[in-house]
């Protein structure tokens, strides 16, 4: 994954959104990862996705209820 070291995730791009979604899925060990395709996310929700990514990456572990809340938040960021 060339170039990830220099990524500025505050810049809205499909590549950045894809990276953040993949990292969130990895961190939460989401089983139904196919439901979280980057194309399903609304571009207008980029800042919210970035905030969620930042919060998830700061934490070492999550309770089941926290994981559910994060998954629900991801779901709310998807296009209607």
N, C-alpha and C positions, 0 to 999 in steps of 0.2 A: 504494500500500500504506500506507494511513493507519494511524498508531499504532505503526509498527515502531520508531520512535526510542525510545519509552518501554517497549518490551517488556522484561520481566524473564524471561529464558529459564530461570531457576532454578525458576520456577513451572510446575508440570506442567499442561499444557493441550493440547488437540488442535491449537489454532492455533500454539502454540509448537513442538510436534513437527513440524508441517507446515512451518513456516518453517525449522527446522534441517535437515530432510531435503532441502528444496529447495536450501538453501545448500550443503550437502555435495555434492549432485548437480551443482550448477553448478561448484563449485570443482574437483571431480574430473573434470568433463566426462563423466559417465556416460552412455553411449549408450542402454542399456536402462533408461531412467529409469522406465518404466512398471512395472517390477518392484519399485520402491521406493515403494509407496503408504503413506501414513501409517497407514491403517487396518490395514495388515499388521503394525504394530509393537505389541508388548506394552506396555501402560501401565506395567507393573512395571519395564520396562527404561528408563524415562525418564531416570534419572540417568546411565546408561551412554550413552544417545544424546547427552545434553548434554555429557558428557565428550569423546565422539568429535567432536562439533561444535566444541568449544573447541579441541581439538588440530588439527583440520583447518583452522580459520580462522586459526590462528597461523602456519601454514606458507605459504610462497610457492610451493613446488613439491614434487612428489612423484616418486620413482622408480617405475617400473612395478611393482616388487615391493611398494612401500609402498601404491600404489593398490590392488593386489590384496588386500593384508592389510586395508585399510580397507573394501573392498567385502565381504570375508568377515565382518568384524566387523559391518557393517550387516546382513548376512544372518543372523548369529547373534542379532540383536536382534528378529528377526521372530517372530511367533507361530508356534508349532509346528503 
